[in-house]
Amino acid sequence: MYHFMYYFLIFIIYSILGWLMETCLCSFKQKKIVNRGFLIGPYCPIYGWGALIIILTLTKYKNDPFIIFGMALLICSILEYFTSWLMEKFFNARWWDYSTQKFNLEGRICLKNSILFGLGGVLVLLVFQPIIENLLSYVPRPFIFFTSSFILIIYIIDNICSFVIIKKMRLVVNKVRSDISDEISRRVKEIIFNQSIFSRRLLLAYPDIKIPNIKIKKLRLKDRIKKYLK
């Protein structure tokens, strides 16, 4: 059980580091503070999963950075692609889109990001992980166990709350299908934006989110959508 909580703590650490990186980059681009991430808390799980998979599968290659780079590029690209695909299927929304980037695959992944993932994998194994393991070696096991357990509870609650929020957003998308249009997508996002502080945070974190396959009859759009949100 201790080993599970230890690796969960590693997962959270890299999720937080990923959130910090994304938040700084997006805040710089948008020239305002953006709480980046799918969840409410300050973590992006996709970075935690990517780092954890790299640590568990590629540590034996830590003396060969070229293999780490290539394998990390492949692993993280596959992870990002299927995360995008699953989230779109489940929530009926495209949370990120690289269609404007060169050498992209269905807008879900692109060469530039994949290369960065490869470099990130090298940094994780050769720089960050040795430092993190060294620091954790000074922390008593019981403290790591109870701290990780407390964070796990918060993380589970966060996932449940975020799921409820996104489920409500999904209901909007499902109920108003009828005609794909950028204007309709914009109106839908505006209405969702005004529903709650958590819905607003998600749309600010992912301003380029696309809502496909929306079709709406010629009735008052705002009234129809608000009806489904009640």
Helices and strands as residue ranges (DSSP letters): H 2-30, H 45-58, G 59-61, H 65-91, E 104-105, E 109-110, H 111-123, I 124-128, H 129-136, H 141-175, H 182-193, H 197-205, H 221-229
